[in-house]
């Protein structure tokens, strides 16, 4: 294979253009990343047996229009999902965030998914092509009063043979501890093999428990997965209508230090989700259009900052000044 990474200018119509980074494997496989749209990898294609698999779903007018959290591979930072009432207390100070979920009742999905990122590295070698983006709070003065500490998030998309790796590095450049959670919201296309139907697709997620939710927010209680949300055995996609937070995942580590966290099958082809053990919770979500299914790896549960303050182990991370944290998610066909 002959890997390459390069930038393209795309015409958005009405005299508008945008830049997209393209990673190619030389055999027809590619990934496309939109830096000004939250560094969203909205397309990932793999060629198998002469057929192109289109693995990520994106709205027809994305990039360009549409909400960045409804297409591709949104990056959710410094918190994934919701913070109740957009309000939390940290180190004695109350923080109030914009209420930007659907009902305008809670803060949702952090700051990084709908802002421009800087490209700081790209390249290719004999085994992969990559592009690295950086999102730093210091580049957005309006974020200064919304979060307890400054932060820098670096993410690298690395395209390899039949795989897409996403490596995140969180840095704390502040003199104060940095609280955070990281999540991804991938939209996996249903079906991702041409010629198949959604009835040919199935899902498996090895979670034993779920967080009890009221209006999409966890109460702090966990319970065993019930028949509707038990995905430990392969389940037909047609049966699933979900919007839940699953947890208690197996601790078995596979190759390269990663753990199996989910599978989507289209006929005889399997898409696997593997993660570092820092990703302890998963949101499973069926969009209303049913052209995708989301298995979303999170380092913490929804509203983790408030749950942790109540003494609940919610996975909330705290990074000391000058320290760097890293974790990997990998998609494999």
N, C-alpha and C positions, 0 to 999 in steps of 0.2 A: 504494500500500500504506500501511497505517496501523500502524506498528510500536509495540509496547508491551512493557514489562517489569514484572512484578509477582510478589509472593510468595503462595503458597497453603499452607494447612495441610492435610496429608494424614493420613487415619486409617489407622494400621497394624494396628488390631485390638488386643484385650486392653487397651484403655484407653490405647494409645500413639498419639502423633501425631508428625509431623515436618514441617518446612518445606521447600518446594521452590520454587525460582525458575523462572518460566515466561517465556520470550521468544516473542513472537508477531509474525507479519508482516502480519496483517490479512487474509490470503488463505487461511488454513487451515494455513500452515506454522508450526512451533513447535519450540522446544528446551526441555528440562526438566533442571534442574541440582539436585543434592542436596548442599548445603554440608556437612552433618555426615557425609556418606559420602565424604569425600575430594574434595569439589567436583567430583563425577563428573557429566558430562552423559550421562545414561543414555537419553535419547530425543531424536531429531532427525527431524522430519517435514517433507517438502516436497510441495506439491501441484503436479502436472503433468497437464494435460489432464483436469482434474476428478478425478484419482485421487491418493490420499494415498500417498506413498512413505514407508515406515517403515525408516529407514536404519541404525539402531543396534540391536543385539541386547542385551536385558537379561533376566536371570532373572525368572520370574513374580513372585517375592516381593521384587524389588528395585525401589525402595528399601525398606529395613526389615530384610531378612534377606539371607544370602548373603555371599560374599566380594566386597569392592568391586573386586578385580582380575579378576573373572569376568564383568563386565557393563559396558556403556556405553563410556565414554571415561576409563579410569583414568589418573591423573597420577602418574608415577614419578619421585621426587626425594628426596634428592640423588644417587641412583644408580638406573639402570634395570637390571632383570634381576638376576643373581646376583653376589655377591662370594664368592669361594672360601673355604670354611670360616668365612665371616663375619669374616674377619681381614685387616687390612692395616696397613702401617706408613707413617706420614706425619710428616715432619720429626723423625724419630728416635723417635717414640712409636708404640707398638702399640695399635691399636683393635680391639675385639672386639664384634661386633654379634650380636643375637639370630639363632639359626638357625631360619628360618621358612619355608623352601621345603618342598615336599612330603615329602622324606625327612628333613627336619630336619638337613641337612648344610651348607647355605649360607644366607647372608642374601639376601633377595630384595626387589626393587622399592621400596626406600627407606622413607621415613617418612610420606609425604604422602597416600597413597591410602586409608588407613583411619583418618584422624583428621579432626576437624572443622576447617573453614576459617571465617575471618571474612569477611563480605560488606562490602566497603568502597566499592563504587560500583555504580550501576545507572542505566539510562536508555534513552531512545529518541529518535530523530529521524526525518527523512523517509526515511532510507536504511537504518536498522538499529536493532536493540535489543541491549542488552548488559548483562552482569553481571560484576563483578570480585570475585574472592576473594583472600584473602591467607593464606598459611601461613608462620608464623614460628617458628623453633626456640625463641625466648625464651618462647613461650607454653606450651612443653612442657619443663619442667625435666629430665625423664628423658632427653631427647635431648642434654643438655649434655656428657656424657662420652662420647657415641657418635660424635661427629663433630669434625673438627679446628677448625672455626670456626662461629660463629653464621651464620644465613642467613635471608633472607626471599624467598619466591617469591610473585609476584603473577601471576594468570592471568585473562585476560578472554575470555569467550565472547561473540562478536558474531554475531548472526543477521542475514543479509542475504538478498536475493532468490536463492534456490537455492544458498546457501552458508552455511557455518558456519566462522568464523575463530577460531582459538585463539592468542592472543598471550601469551607468557610473558616475565616480567621477573624476573631474579634479582639480588638486591642483597646486598652484603657489608657488614653493619653492624659487623663485628669489626675488631680491630687486626691480625689475622693473615690470610694468604691463605686463600681458601675454595676447596677442591677440590669438583668436582661433575660430575655428568652428569644430563641430563634426557631422559626418554622418555615416550611415550604408548602406551597399549595398547588402541586402539579395536577393538571387536567390530562388524564390519560385517555386517548381517543378510543371510543367504542363504536365499531370494531377498528383495530389498527391494521388489519389485513384486508386488502381490497378483495371484493367478492364475497366476503362473509357478512353476516348480519349480527345485530346485538344478541340474538338468541344463540349465537355460536360462542359467546363470551362468558367467562366465569371469573370469580374473585376468590382469593384466599388471604386471610390476615390472621396470624397466630396469637391473637390477644385473648386473654382469659377473663378480663374484667372491663367494665365501662364506668365512666363517671356519670352519676346521676345529674341530669340537666333540667333546669326550669327556665324556659325562655332562652335557650341556648347557653345558659350560664351554669356552671357546676355548683352544686350545693355543698360540695366537700366530701360527699359520701361516694364510695365505690360499691359496685355490686357485680356478681358474676354476669357474663354475657347471657342474654336470653335467646330464645329461638330465632327471633327476628334479626339479632345482631351478633350471632355466633358465626364467625367466618373462619373458624379453625379448620373446618372441612371445606372443600371447594364448593362454592355456591354459584348457581346460575345468576348472571347479571340481571336477568328479567325479574328475579324475585326481590331485588334490592331497591329500597327507597330509604336512604339513610342520611342522617346528619348527626353524627355521634362522635364522642371522644372515647377511644379504646385505650386500654393500658394493661399492665401486667403481661409483658411480652417475654418470650423465652430468653434465657441468658446464654444460649448456645452461640459461640462465636465461630463464624465460618472463615473462609480464606481471606487473607489480607486484613484480618482484624475486624471485619464487618459482620453484622448480624442480619439474617433474613427477616424482613419486616412485612413483606406482602408480595402477592403475585396477581397479575391479571393475565388470563389466557384467552387467546383468540384462535379457535381451532387447535391446531397442534403447536402453535407458537406461544411461548411464555415470556412475559415481561416481568422481571424481578426487581424488587426494591430492597436494597441493602443499606444499612446505616451503621455509623459508629454508635456505641452504647449510650452516648449522651442523649440520643433521640429516644425518649422513654414513653412518649404518648403518640397516638395516631388519631387524626380526624379522618373519618370515612364519610364521604359525601356524594350523593347522587344529584347532579344539577338537574333542574326541571326539564331542560331540553333533552336529556338522556343520550347525548352524543359523547359523553365522557363519564369517567368515574374518577374520584379523587381519593388517593391514599396519601395523607399529609403528615409527614414526620415532624414532630414538635419536640423541643427539649423540655417543655413544660406544658401543663394543662392550661386551658382557657382561664383567664383571670387569676393567674398564678400569683401575682404580686399581692393581691388581697387575701387569697387563701393561705399563702405562706405566713402572712402577718397574723392569721388566726391559728397558727400552729399546725397547719396541714402540710404534709410533704407534697408540694405541688411541682417540684422540679425547678423552681426559680434559681437562676444563677447569679452569683455576685463575684465580680472580677476586681481584684485589687489593682491599684495604680501601677502602671508600667508592665502589667502582665498581659500575655496573649493566650487566647483559648482557641482551639481548632477542633473541627469535626467534619466528617465526610458522609455524603449520601451518594450512592451509586445506582444507576439504572442499567440493567443488563438484559439483552435479548438472547 
